[in-house]
C-alpha cells in the first residue's frame, strides 16, 4: 500500500510518503516532500481534488476516493477506493491530511 500526507499550507505540500508511494509517484523523497499536492493531479482534475479535500475536511475521512494522478515522469494512474483522513495532533489541532492507497492501475 501507498501512504502519503500533506501539510496545512494554503497550497498544501506533501510531507510524507512511504516507499511504495514514492515508487508509484516516481519521485525521490526530496522531490516528493517539496511537491504541492495539487500538482499530483492534472490541471483539469484539480477542482475534483479540491472537492474531495473539502469533503474530507467536513467529514473527517472518506473511504471511497478514486481519482487520476500523475507520476514524476508524467505517467497517469488511477487510484481506486483510497481512504483519506484528517490528521490531528495530540491536542486535536488540524495537522494536514493523509491517504492510504490500496489499489491503483496505470492508464497509459
N, C-alpha and C positions, 0 to 999 in steps of 0.2 A: 504494500500500500504506500501511497504517497501522503506526506503530511506537510502542509505549508501554513504560514501565518503572515499577517501583515500588521503594521502598527496603526496608530490613531492619527497620523498626519492628515492634513486636508486632502492631500493626494497620497493615500497610503502606500508605503513601501514594504516589500516583503522583508521580513526579519528572521525567517526560519524556513528551512526545507530539509527533509531527510534525504538520504542518498537516492532512493527510488524517485523522489520528486525532482531532484537535480538532474537525474538521468532523463526523466520524462520531458522536462523543460529544456534539456540540453544546455545547461548553464553551469558554470562553476559557482561555488559558494559566494565568492566575492562579487561576481556579476549578479547573481540572483538577489543578494541582500542589498543591492543598490537599485533594483528594478521597481519602479512604481507598479503596483499590482494591476492597475488598469491596462498596462502595456502587454499583459499576458493574453489579452483579448483583442481581436481585430477591431479597428475603429468603429465599424458598423455595428458590432456586438457590444460595445461598451455601455450603451444605455440599458441593455438587457442585464449586464453585470451590475449596474447601478441599482436596478430594481431588486435584484437578488440580495445585495448587501443591505438594502433598506429593509427588506422582509426579515432578514436575519436580525438586524438591529431591533426591530419591533418585537419579534417572537422569541429571541434568544438563540434559536438554532433552526435549521431546516435539515431534513434528511433525504431530500429528493432532488438535489440540484443536478442538472445536466447542462452542459454548455461546451462551446468550441473554444479552444485555447491555441496559442501559438508558441512553439518552442524557439529557442535561441537561433536555430538555423532556419526558421521560417516554416517548419513543418506544422501543419494543423492537425489537431487531435480533439476528439470529443470525450469529455469527462462524463461519466454516467452514474447517476444515483449517489452523488457525494454528500457527505454530511458537512455542513458549515455552521460554526457556532461562534458566539461572542466569547472573548477571553476576558476574564476579570481577575484583578489581583486579590490578595488576601483580604483587603478592606472592601472588596466589591466594586472597586473603580474599574471602569471600562479600560481595557488594555489593548484591544485590537480584535481581529477575527482570525479564525483558523479553519482549515478544510482538510478532511480526511478523504482521500481519493482512492477508492477501492477498485474502480474499473474505468478503463479508457480504451479507445480504439483509434488508430490512425485514420485520417480522412483522405490522404493523398496516395 
